[in-house]
Amino acid sequence: MWRTRAAAACVICRSLANSSCGIKRKSPLQNLHLVCRSIHHPYYPSSKFQRPPLRISIQLFSSLNRPPLRKTKLLNVKHGYQFHRNFWLARLASRLLKVRYLILGSAVGGGYTAKKTYDQWKDMMPDLDEYKWIIPDFVWELDELIDFEKLIKTLPDADDLAKLLPDFDKIGESFASLKGFLSPGAPGETAFRATDQGYDNDKQFKKGLLGELILLQQQIQQHEEEARRATGQYNMGSSQQKRKVSDKEKIDQLQEELLRTQLKYQRMLERLEKENKELRKLVLQRDDKGIHQRKLKKSLIDMYSEVLDILSDYDASYNTQDHLPRVVVVGDQSAGKTSVLEMIAQARIFPRGSGEMMTRSPVKVTLSEGPHHVALFKDSSREFDLTKEEDLAALRNEIEIRMRNSVKEGCTVSTETISLSVKGPGLQRMVLVDLPGVISTVTSGMAPDTKETIFSISKAYMQNPNAIILCIQDGSVDAERSIVTDLVSQMDPQGKRTIFVLTKVDLAEKNVASPNRIQQIIEGKLFPMKALGYFAVVTGKGNSSESIESIKEYEEEFFQNSKLLKTSMLKAHQVTTKNLSLAVSDCFWKMVRESVEQQADAFKATRFNLETEWKNNYPRLRELDRNELFEKAKNEILDEVISLTQVTPKHWEEILEKTLWERVSTHVIENIYLPAAQTTNSGTFNTTVDIKLKQWTDKQLPNKAVEVAWETLQEEFSRFMTEKKGKEHDDIFDKLKQAVKEETIKRHRWNERAEDSLRVIQHNALEDRSISDKQQWDAAIHFMEETLQSRLKDTESVIEDMVGPDWKKRWLHWVGRTKEQNIRNETKNELEKLIKCNEDHAAYLANDEVTTVRKNLEARGVTVDPCLIKDTWHQIYRRFFLKSALNHCNLCRRGFYYYQRHFVDSELECNDVVLFWRIQRMLAITANTLRQQLTNTEVRRLEKNVKEVLEDFAEDNEKKVMLLTGKRVQLAEDLKKVREIQEKLEAFIEALHQEK
């Protein structure tokens, strides 16, 4: 039965598999009925047979028919028959409707694929949100801030824009006229004549100025050629006298015309320079006021001047490493070299005198361009306004003061250089050094070696192979009287770096009988010295109150009317200080460019050598120069001072109490305790003690206590300062720390009011006699016993020194007694007999007792002086008294009970114990008070004094050089200087290349 049902189920499964969706295919095994799988496939993993339900629901599904499941009867089918229904109409409709789903599915799939592709492309793109900072924020907000539509409406039309364009036809005509103006002929001559008539119309002047200058240059060259040609023809000679006269007149006319042309050319150049100067002044003033809001870099000349200053500090001899160019101004005394320097600087900045020596030390002047005409010293921040007469007077006075201060006692001149910077519009950039004038004779009031010192200073500056020598010669005196020319010839025989300047040409023209002599000087034929160039200048009329402008006007006026220039003895480019300064500046910068890189390489090699030496000698130490070492030592010293605040109160009080007792114990024993102990009863003992304690407290004790506290603070401070910190200790700071300690102790003063407050506290402490407990009593007994034993030990030592060694030491150490010691020993034995006979003997011997002792000793053959007897008695009685006091102290150990009853009905009196308790309590209270003063006040005041001392030492370079010494320090100093010089040179070279 079950087999029939299983076969029917199998048939049904196959029918479902074949008729589903109208596609004939083999059904997979998983789609068959479980019974069918078990019959037809016995090896299927489901080995356990499961009986199917008797009734199942069978329904064919399609796209048109999806009714809910319901129970139906199982159909009766024959074995081998496959049930099959053919709904052809439904199948046709389903196939037609499938196209709709295909289109819909394709659309959905295509959309999904497109979205996925877009997401992948989007993920591949970089995130540009992080780069929004490149574009300013206001760009993103432009559409909110600006109405672009309104802006477009306001723009002009194309016709309006065409009207704004330039007229290109007129521009072409202007270029044609300019070409005709620059070409030789009538237009150029017309422009020259218009310019020659005046310069009232500025527009017309600016328009024709360039062409006019070019035309003047051509005319000057033409006139020079004609003059040379006419002169040559005249010198060749002719037989006709009239022809000679006419040729000479023609030469004179040509020379006059040439001179006029040169003067016009010079005037036009000066006018151009003046306008350029005003424009540059305005530009510099704008930069100075910060209109461009940028930080101005240092000028080349300022950087170069800093290099020279560093080199001067590094090498004061000026002849070892300092080979950088500078202009050295040398000349005879009163030759006018200072006036030439003032004309170049365009200010009367130097002190002046009539015939006396004013330049007593080298003055380095750094000229640079700036918006304002000012001067300032290297070591000062004050600016002197050179346009104001009061500032000029103050500057001259300051220079004179600095010169006099630099001259040592017994000398006339100094080798110390005064550095001065002068800035102003139109100044030529260079560095000049004004040297003391060369003298031929030492006059009264001068040091005997003045002449030799001036020569040595001048040679030291001029022997620099890159120094430009500005040789100043007085034209108003005979050339044979000059000394400086021979000196310059020795230092620069070939004249490759010398510029010769003839001053006071106006006086020379009046006084010299033969003008050809001046021509010979300017042409270099009169002196044996050679030079790059020769110049003739006029630096005023000899009046010290003249201004620079008036001197320049006088100089121009003189050379315009001078016969020397009219007769061509002097050329136009060889006169005026303006041409001189231009020539010197050009020569200076040419030499700077040639030498600065060579010096940078030299210092680079020096730096390498110093660094190698440091690595070999100090491989584990940093390269600290003197200032850095001082800062390091300063921090260490301040840390050590702060360590004083870390000392515990117990340590302070123990040291103070012990030291104070050592200082006052002798006074207490000798002046208070011993005299009071000689009294007969306790009342007298206490009265004597109170009186003496009161006197001691009022006069000595507070002062002694403050001294002890101050000495204790010094000892602790010294201990922290000199205590070695193990491997980290650097002995290079020892001298500095010792000097700081000594200076701090010298400056520190204890608070004066401390003694008054301390006196009251000590007086109250000594007045208290109440011992509260047995522990305090035992502490007082112990303190008294230690004190008496210490004194007894000292007394025994004194007696031993007086009488010499006993018999044991004499036998063991083979030492003997001296004669005096034998006498004292006999005296001691006699005095001990006296004490044994009377144990209640007083502290002093009576005269009859001294006589008795002396006679007894003389009877034994010992002659003794009475003073020796009394001196020996003092020590013998002292020992006897201390031993008795120690015995009494032992008896008082059990006397606290009697003390509480005030020693009533008791033979034992322990007033000495109470005294020592009062002393001990006073010491403890005093130590506590002093400790509070130390920690709260004095340590802080000491720290403040240390800081002040360190600040003073920091400002005193000589002190630092004296306290921080050694090879290590000097090597670090040299290394720092060489590095600084090399960095400055490299920065200067870089700026020099950038300017090119």
PEKAPE-V985401 format. One record per backbone hydrogen bond with DSSP energy under -0.5 kcal/mol. NH is the residue of the N-H (numbers start at 0). CO is the residue of the C=O. If there is no record, write none. Layout:
NH|CO + NH|CO
This chain:
4|0 + 5|1 + 6|2 + 7|3 + 8|4 + 9|5 + 10|6 + 11|7 + 12|8 + 13|9 + 14|10 + 15|11 + 16|12 + 17|13 + 18|14 + 19|15 + 20|60 + 21|18 + 22|19 + 24|22 + 30|27 + 31|27 + 31|28 + 36|32 + 37|33 + 38|34 + 39|35 + 40|36 + 43|40 + 46|44 + 57|55 + 61|64 + 65|63 + 76|74 + 80|77 + 82|80 + 86|84 + 87|85 + 90|86 + 91|87 + 92|88 + 93|89 + 94|90 + 95|91 + 96|92 + 97|93 + 98|94 + 98|95 + 99|96 + 100|96 + 101|97 + 102|98 + 103|99 + 104|100 + 105|101 + 106|102 + 107|103 + 108|104 + 109|105 + 110|106 + 111|107 + 112|108 + 113|109 + 114|110 + 115|111 + 116|112 + 117|113 + 118|114 + 119|115 + 120|116 + 121|117 + 122|118 + 123|119 + 124|120 + 127|125 + 129|126 + 130|127 + 131|128 + 133|130 + 134|131 + 135|133 + 138|135 + 139|135 + 139|136 + 140|136 + 141|138 + 144|140 + 145|141 + 147|145 + 150|146 + 151|147 + 152|148 + 153|149 + 154|150 + 154|151 + 160|156 + 161|157 + 162|158 + 163|159 + 163|160 + 164|160 + 164|161 + 167|165 + 170|166 + 171|167 + 172|168 + 173|169 + 174|170 + 175|171 + 176|172 + 177|173 + 178|174 + 179|175 + 180|176 + 181|177 + 182|178 + 188|184 + 189|185 + 190|186 + 191|187 + 192|188 + 193|189 + 194|190 + 195|191 + 196|192 + 197|193 + 197|194 + 201|199 + 204|200 + 205|201 + 206|202 + 207|203 + 208|204 + 211|207 + 212|208 + 213|209 + 214|210 + 215|211 + 216|212 + 217|213 + 218|214 + 219|215 + 220|216 + 221|217 + 222|218 + 223|219 + 224|220 + 225|221 + 226|222 + 227|223 + 228|224 + 229|225 + 230|226 + 231|227 + 232|228 + 233|229 + 234|230 + 235|231 + 236|232 + 236|233 + 240|238 + 243|239 + 244|240 + 245|241 + 246|242 + 247|243 + 248|244 + 249|245 + 250|246 + 251|247 + 252|248 + 253|249 + 254|250 + 255|251 + 256|252 + 257|253 + 258|254 + 259|255 + 260|256 + 261|257 + 262|258 + 263|259 + 264|260 + 265|261 + 266|262 + 267|263 + 268|264 + 269|265 + 270|266 + 271|267 + 272|268 + 273|269 + 274|270 + 275|271 + 276|272 + 277|273 + 278|274 + 279|275 + 280|276 + 281|277 + 282|278 + 283|279 + 284|280 + 285|281 + 286|282 + 287|283 + 288|284 + 289|285 + 289|286 + 290|285 + 292|289 + 295|293 + 302|298 + 303|299 + 304|300 + 305|301 + 306|302 + 307|303 + 308|304 + 309|305 + 310|306 + 311|307 + 312|308 + 313|309 + 314|310 + 317|314 + 322|320 + 326|430 + 327|325 + 327|467 + 328|326 + 328|432 + 329|327 + 329|469 + 331|471 + 332|437 + 334|331 + 339|335 + 340|336 + 341|337 + 342|338 + 343|339 + 344|340 + 345|341 + 346|341 + 348|346 + 354|352 + 359|357 + 361|413 + 362|433 + 363|361 + 363|417 + 364|362 + 364|431 + 365|363 + 365|419 + 366|364 + 366|429 + 367|421 + 369|423 + 373|371 + 373|422 + 374|383 + 375|420 + 377|418 + 379|376 + 383|374 + 384|382 + 385|372 + 385|383 + 387|384 + 391|387 + 392|388 + 393|389 + 394|390 + 395|391 + 396|392 + 397|393 + 398|394 + 399|395 + 400|396 + 401|397 + 402|398 + 403|399 + 404|400 + 405|401 + 406|402 + 410|407 + 413|359 + 417|361 + 418|416 + 419|363 + 420|375 + 421|365 + 422|373 + 423|367 + 426|423 + 429|366 + 429|427 + 431|364 + 432|326 + 433|362 + 434|328 + 434|432 + 437|330 + 442|440 + 445|442 + 449|446 + 452|448 + 453|449 + 454|450 + 455|451 + 456|452 + 457|453 + 458|454 + 459|455 + 460|456 + 461|457 + 462|458 + 463|460 + 466|463 + 467|325 + 468|466 + 468|496 + 469|327 + 469|467 + 470|468 + 470|498 + 471|329 + 471|469 + 472|470 + 472|500 + 474|472 + 474|502 + 476|473 + 480|477 + 481|478 + 486|482 + 487|483 + 488|484 + 489|485 + 490|486 + 491|487 + 494|491 + 497|494 + 498|468 + 499|532 + 500|470 + 501|534 + 502|472 + 502|500 + 504|536 + 507|503 + 508|504 + 509|505 + 510|506 + 511|507 + 514|512 + 516|513 + 517|513 + 517|514 + 518|514 + 519|515 + 520|516 + 521|517 + 522|518 + 523|520 + 524|519 + 525|519 + 531|497 + 532|497 + 534|499 + 535|573 + 536|501 + 543|541 + 545|542 + 550|546 + 551|547 + 552|548 + 553|549 + 554|550 + 555|551 + 556|552 + 557|553 + 558|554 + 559|555 + 560|556 + 561|557 + 565|561 + 566|562 + 567|564 + 568|563 + 569|563 + 573|570 + 574|571 + 575|535 + 579|575 + 580|576 + 581|577 + 582|578 + 583|579 + 584|580 + 585|581 + 586|582 + 587|583 + 588|584 + 589|585 + 590|586 + 591|587 + 592|588 + 593|589 + 594|590 + 595|591 + 598|594 + 599|595 + 600|596 + 601|597 + 602|598 + 603|599 + 604|600 + 605|601 + 606|602 + 607|603 + 608|604 + 609|605 + 610|606 + 611|607 + 612|608 + 613|609 + 614|610 + 615|611 + 616|612 + 617|613 + 620|617 + 623|621 + 624|622 + 628|624 + 629|625 + 630|626 + 631|627 + 632|628 + 633|629 + 634|630 + 635|631 + 636|632 + 637|633 + 638|634 + 639|635 + 640|636 + 641|637 + 642|638 + 643|640 + 644|641 + 645|642 + 646|643 + 651|647 + 652|648 + 653|649 + 654|650 + 655|651 + 656|652 + 657|653 + 658|654 + 659|655 + 660|656 + 661|657 + 662|658 + 663|659 + 664|660 + 667|663 + 668|664 + 669|665 + 670|666 + 671|666 + 671|667 + 672|667 + 673|668 + 675|671 + 676|672 + 677|673 + 677|674 + 678|675 + 684|680 + 685|681 + 686|682 + 687|683 + 688|684 + 689|685 + 690|686 + 691|687 + 692|688 + 693|689 + 694|690 + 695|691 + 696|692 + 697|693 + 698|694 + 699|695 + 700|695 + 701|696 + 703|699 + 704|700 + 705|701 + 706|702 + 707|703 + 708|704 + 709|705 + 710|706 + 711|707 + 712|708 + 713|709 + 714|710 + 715|711 + 716|712 + 717|713 + 718|714 + 719|715 + 720|716 + 721|717 + 722|718 + 727|724 + 728|725 + 730|728 + 732|729 + 733|730 + 736|732 + 737|733 + 738|734 + 739|735 + 740|736 + 741|737 + 742|738 + 743|739 + 744|740 + 745|741 + 746|742 + 747|743 + 753|750 + 754|751 + 755|751 + 756|752 + 757|753 + 758|754 + 759|755 + 760|756 + 761|757 + 762|758 + 763|759 + 764|760 + 765|761 + 766|762 + 767|763 + 767|764 + 770|768 + 771|769 + 776|772 + 777|773 + 778|774 + 779|775 + 780|776 + 781|777 + 782|778 + 783|779 + 784|780 + 785|781 + 786|782 + 787|783 + 788|784 + 789|785 + 790|786 + 791|787 + 792|788 + 793|789 + 794|790 + 795|791 + 796|792 + 797|793 + 798|794 + 799|795 + 800|796 + 801|797 + 802|798 + 803|799 + 809|805 + 810|806 + 811|807 + 812|808 + 813|809 + 821|817 + 822|818 + 823|819 + 824|820 + 825|821 + 826|822 + 827|823 + 828|824 + 829|825 + 830|826 + 831|827 + 832|828 + 833|829 + 834|830 + 835|831 + 836|832 + 837|833 + 840|837 + 849|845 + 850|846 + 851|847 + 852|848 + 853|849 + 854|850 + 855|851 + 856|852 + 857|853 + 858|854 + 859|855 + 859|856 + 860|857 + 861|856 + 862|860 + 863|861 + 868|864 + 869|865 + 870|866 + 871|867 + 872|868 + 873|869 + 874|870 + 875|871 + 876|872 + 877|873 + 878|874 + 879|875 + 880|876 + 881|877 + 882|878 + 883|879 + 884|880 + 885|881 + 886|882 + 887|883 + 888|884 + 889|885 + 890|886 + 891|887 + 892|889 + 893|890 + 894|891 + 898|894 + 899|895 + 900|896 + 901|898 + 902|897 + 903|900 + 905|902 + 913|909 + 914|910 + 915|911 + 916|912 + 917|913 + 918|914 + 919|915 + 920|916 + 921|917 + 922|918 + 923|919 + 924|920 + 925|921 + 926|922 + 927|923 + 928|924 + 929|925 + 930|926 + 931|927 + 932|928 + 933|929 + 934|930 + 935|931 + 936|932 + 937|932 + 938|933 + 940|936 + 941|937 + 942|938 + 943|939 + 944|940 + 945|941 + 946|942 + 947|943 + 948|944 + 949|945 + 950|946 + 951|947 + 952|948 + 953|949 + 954|950 + 955|951 + 955|952 + 956|954 + 959|955 + 960|956 + 961|957 + 962|958 + 963|959 + 964|962 + 969|965 + 970|966 + 971|967 + 972|968 + 973|969 + 974|970 + 975|971 + 976|972 + 977|973 + 978|974 + 979|975 + 980|976 + 981|977 + 982|978 + 983|979 + 984|980 + 985|981 + 986|982 + 987|983 + 988|984 + 989|985 + 990|986 + 991|987 + 992|988 + 993|989 + 994|990 + 995|991
